[in-house]
Amino acid sequence: MNRDHPLATGRPAARPARAFIAQLVTFVINPAIRNGRDEAAPLRDAAWNFIASVCLVALLTGGLGALLNASDISGFSGAIRPGFLTLLLAAYALIFAMLFWLLTTAVISVRKRGLHLLSFMQVLQSWAALNLFVVLLCWAALDRLLVASDDKPLSLVYLALGGVAGLALLILAARLLLLPVIRYMSRYLNLPAAAVMALAIACVSVYLSAQLIRQFSAVAFDAQATCQALNLSRNAPGTPGQMPEKMFTDSCLAQFR
């Protein structure tokens, strides 16, 4: 296999962290899928960058989670296992990449047969760049939802910050993945058709990936801490019609078995 092929499996030369970050910065600045014989070069290390990003983020968030739990910070539930959340989201990204690639290839193959692996590698490279921000946003959102209650609802500040951060990530994801793939598909389809098909493929891939991964979502939660947080977020004990605390906790824990 040519070393410039997007799925070249030869072990990459050792790269310091500075080079890894430089690759991602270069990709963020110019995420286009290029023409020519060197077309695969910008994505040649996408798989390794994906693996490196997942490992680094898992270690970083796992350490941060342990530090926060040890600090016993008020208002922090400790119910999320950030290292496992990172791995769960990485699995989601891989499933999404496979579905996105297969559907993109099916559409393009109407005009030109081939594997069109660059769409798969583009997803991996995009995730490597966005991974840390996606994990932190999901972690913060899930933690806030667990500790929110009628007595302590989510503040407008949290909602505004979460909305802005989510919108920024969505725009960046569109820039890194959707727009380059639209331009790539427009080599074989007219631009409006390429845009519609790429958007439809992205939506279908997001939905199907979520359905496939949701059965494993419990691994991202600490059962005891989650049930405790949910119990504290309920109405005050003794409210008419409310399940007793022990029964609620036992029922909650049963959902994790």
C-alpha positions as CSV (number, residue, x, y, z in Angstrom):
1,M,0.0,0.0,0.0
2,N,1.3,3.4,-0.9
3,R,2.5,5.2,2.2
4,D,0.3,8.2,1.3
5,H,-2.9,6.1,1.3
6,P,-5.3,7.4,3.9
7,L,-5.3,4.0,5.6
8,A,-1.6,3.4,5.5
9,T,-1.0,1.2,8.5
10,G,2.7,1.6,8.9
11,R,3.7,2.7,12.4
12,P,4.2,6.4,12.3
13,A,7.5,8.0,13.4
14,A,7.6,9.2,17.0
15,R,6.0,12.6,17.2
16,P,6.3,14.9,20.2
17,A,3.2,16.5,21.6
18,R,4.1,19.8,19.9
19,A,3.9,18.1,16.4
20,F,0.5,16.4,17.3
21,I,-0.9,19.8,18.3
22,A,0.6,21.5,15.3
23,Q,-1.2,18.9,13.0
24,L,-4.6,19.6,14.6
25,V,-4.1,23.4,14.5
26,T,-3.2,23.1,10.8
27,F,-6.3,21.0,10.2
28,V,-8.5,23.5,12.0
29,I,-7.1,26.3,9.9
30,N,-7.5,24.4,6.6
31,P,-9.8,21.3,6.9
32,A,-10.4,21.0,3.1
33,I,-10.1,17.6,1.5
34,R,-7.6,18.4,-1.2
35,N,-7.1,17.4,-4.8
36,G,-4.0,15.8,-6.4
37,R,-1.7,13.0,-5.6
38,D,-1.0,14.3,-2.1
39,E,-4.8,14.3,-1.3
40,A,-4.4,11.7,1.5
41,A,-1.4,13.5,3.1
42,P,-3.3,15.9,5.4
43,L,-5.4,12.9,6.7
44,R,-2.6,10.3,6.7
45,D,-2.2,10.4,10.4
46,A,-5.9,10.8,11.2
47,A,-6.3,7.4,12.8
48,W,-3.2,7.9,15.0
49,N,-4.4,11.4,15.9
50,F,-7.8,10.0,16.9
51,I,-6.2,7.4,19.1
52,A,-3.8,9.9,20.7
53,S,-6.6,12.4,21.3
54,V,-8.8,9.8,23.0
55,C,-6.0,8.6,25.2
56,L,-4.9,12.1,26.2
57,V,-8.4,13.3,26.9
58,A,-9.3,10.1,28.9
59,L,-6.2,10.6,31.1
60,L,-6.8,14.4,31.5
61,T,-10.5,14.2,32.3
62,G,-10.0,11.1,34.5
63,G,-7.3,12.9,36.6
64,L,-9.5,16.0,36.7
65,G,-12.5,14.0,37.9
66,A,-10.4,12.3,40.7
67,L,-9.2,15.7,41.8
68,L,-12.7,17.2,41.9
69,N,-14.1,14.2,43.8
70,A,-11.2,14.4,46.3
71,S,-11.9,18.2,46.7
72,D,-15.5,17.5,47.7
73,I,-16.7,20.7,45.9
74,S,-20.2,21.8,46.7
75,G,-22.6,21.4,43.9
76,F,-20.5,18.8,42.1
77,S,-22.3,15.4,41.9
78,G,-19.3,13.2,41.1
79,A,-21.7,10.9,39.3
80,I,-20.0,11.1,35.9
81,R,-17.0,8.9,35.2
82,P,-15.2,11.2,32.8
83,G,-12.6,8.7,31.6
84,F,-15.4,6.2,30.6
85,L,-17.4,9.1,29.2
86,T,-14.5,9.9,26.9
87,L,-14.3,6.3,25.7
88,L,-18.1,6.1,25.2
89,L,-18.0,9.2,23.1
90,A,-15.0,7.9,21.2
91,A,-17.0,4.7,20.4
92,Y,-19.9,6.9,19.3
93,A,-17.5,8.8,17.0
94,L,-16.2,5.6,15.4
95,I,-19.7,4.3,14.8
96,F,-20.7,7.7,13.3
97,A,-17.5,7.6,11.1
98,M,-18.4,4.2,9.8
99,L,-22.0,5.1,9.0
100,F,-21.0,8.5,7.5
101,W,-18.4,6.8,5.3
102,L,-20.7,4.0,4.1
103,L,-23.5,6.4,3.2
104,T,-21.2,8.9,1.6
105,T,-19.6,6.1,-0.5
106,A,-23.0,4.8,-1.5
107,V,-24.1,8.2,-2.8
108,I,-20.8,9.1,-4.6
109,S,-20.6,5.6,-6.1
110,V,-23.6,6.4,-8.3
111,R,-21.2,8.6,-10.2
112,K,-17.8,7.1,-9.4
113,R,-17.2,3.8,-7.8
114,G,-14.7,3.5,-5.0
115,L,-14.2,3.3,-1.3
116,H,-13.9,7.1,-0.8
117,L,-12.1,6.5,2.5
118,L,-11.2,10.2,2.9
119,S,-14.7,10.9,4.3
120,F,-14.0,8.3,7.1
121,M,-10.6,9.8,7.9
122,Q,-12.1,13.4,7.9
123,V,-14.4,12.3,10.7
124,L,-11.5,10.9,12.7
125,Q,-9.4,14.0,12.3
126,S,-12.4,16.2,13.2
127,W,-13.0,14.2,16.3
128,A,-9.3,14.4,17.3
129,A,-9.6,18.2,17.1
130,L,-13.0,18.5,18.9
131,N,-12.7,15.6,21.4
132,L,-11.6,17.5,24.5
133,F,-14.3,20.2,24.1
134,V,-17.1,17.7,23.4
135,V,-16.2,15.7,26.5
136,L,-16.0,18.7,28.8
137,L,-19.3,20.1,27.5
138,C,-21.1,16.7,27.9
139,W,-19.6,16.2,31.4
140,A,-20.6,19.6,32.6
141,A,-24.1,19.3,31.1
142,L,-24.8,15.9,32.6
143,D,-23.5,16.9,36.0
144,R,-25.7,20.1,36.0
145,L,-28.8,18.1,35.0
146,L,-28.2,15.6,37.8
147,V,-27.9,18.2,40.5
148,A,-30.7,20.4,39.3
149,S,-34.1,20.3,41.1
150,D,-37.2,22.3,41.6
151,D,-35.6,24.1,44.5
152,K,-32.3,24.6,42.7
153,P,-33.1,24.9,38.9
154,L,-30.4,25.5,36.3
155,S,-29.5,29.2,36.3
156,L,-29.8,31.3,33.2
157,V,-26.0,31.8,33.3
158,Y,-25.4,28.0,33.0
159,L,-28.0,27.7,30.2
160,A,-26.6,30.7,28.3
161,L,-23.0,29.4,28.6
162,G,-24.0,25.9,27.6
163,G,-26.0,27.2,24.7
164,V,-23.1,29.3,23.4
165,A,-20.6,26.5,23.9
166,G,-22.9,24.0,22.1
167,L,-23.5,26.4,19.2
168,A,-19.8,27.1,18.9
169,L,-19.0,23.4,18.7
170,L,-21.7,22.8,16.2
171,I,-20.4,25.6,13.9
172,L,-16.8,24.3,14.3
173,A,-18.0,20.7,13.5
174,A,-19.7,22.0,10.4
175,R,-16.6,23.8,9.3
176,L,-14.3,20.8,9.9
177,L,-16.5,18.0,8.6
178,L,-19.7,19.0,6.8
179,L,-18.4,21.8,4.5
180,P,-15.3,19.9,3.4
181,V,-17.4,16.8,2.6
182,I,-19.9,18.9,0.7
183,R,-17.0,20.2,-1.4
184,Y,-15.7,16.7,-1.8
185,M,-19.0,15.4,-2.9
186,S,-19.6,18.3,-5.3
187,R,-16.8,16.8,-7.5
188,Y,-19.2,14.1,-8.4
189,L,-22.6,15.8,-7.8
190,N,-23.8,19.3,-8.4
191,L,-23.3,21.6,-5.3
192,P,-27.0,21.8,-4.1
193,A,-27.4,18.0,-4.3
194,A,-24.1,17.5,-2.5
195,A,-25.1,19.9,0.3
196,V,-28.5,18.2,0.7
197,M,-27.1,14.7,0.7
198,A,-24.2,15.5,3.0
199,L,-26.6,17.1,5.5
200,A,-29.0,14.2,5.3
201,I,-26.2,11.7,5.7
202,A,-24.9,13.5,8.8
203,C,-28.3,13.6,10.4
204,V,-29.0,9.9,9.7
205,S,-25.5,9.0,11.0
206,V,-26.0,11.0,14.2
207,Y,-29.4,9.4,14.9
208,L,-28.3,5.8,14.2
209,S,-25.0,6.1,16.1
210,A,-26.9,7.4,19.2
211,Q,-29.4,4.5,19.0
212,L,-26.5,2.0,18.8
213,I,-24.4,3.4,21.6
214,R,-27.2,4.3,24.1
215,Q,-27.4,0.8,25.5
216,F,-23.8,1.2,26.8
217,S,-24.3,4.7,28.2
218,A,-24.5,3.5,31.8
219,V,-20.7,2.9,31.9
220,A,-20.2,6.7,32.0
221,F,-22.1,7.0,35.3
222,D,-21.1,6.0,38.9
223,A,-24.3,4.1,40.0
224,Q,-24.2,5.1,43.7
225,A,-23.3,8.7,43.1
226,T,-25.9,9.0,40.3
227,C,-28.7,7.6,42.4
228,Q,-27.7,9.8,45.4
229,A,-27.7,12.9,43.2
230,L,-31.1,12.0,41.7
231,N,-32.5,11.3,45.2
232,L,-31.3,14.7,46.4
233,S,-32.8,16.5,43.4
234,R,-36.3,15.1,44.2
235,N,-38.9,17.1,46.1
236,A,-38.6,17.2,49.9
237,P,-39.1,13.8,51.6
238,G,-42.6,13.2,52.8
239,T,-44.3,14.9,49.8
240,P,-47.6,13.0,49.2
241,G,-47.2,10.3,46.6
242,Q,-43.4,10.4,46.6
243,M,-41.5,7.1,46.7
244,P,-39.6,6.4,50.0
245,E,-35.9,7.2,49.8
246,K,-34.6,3.6,50.2
247,M,-37.1,2.3,47.7
248,F,-36.1,5.0,45.2
249,T,-32.4,4.3,45.7
250,D,-32.9,0.5,45.3
251,S,-35.0,1.1,42.2
252,C,-32.4,3.4,40.8
253,L,-29.5,1.1,41.4
254,A,-31.4,-1.8,39.8
255,Q,-31.3,0.2,36.5
256,F,-27.5,-0.1,36.5
257,R,-27.4,-3.9,36.9
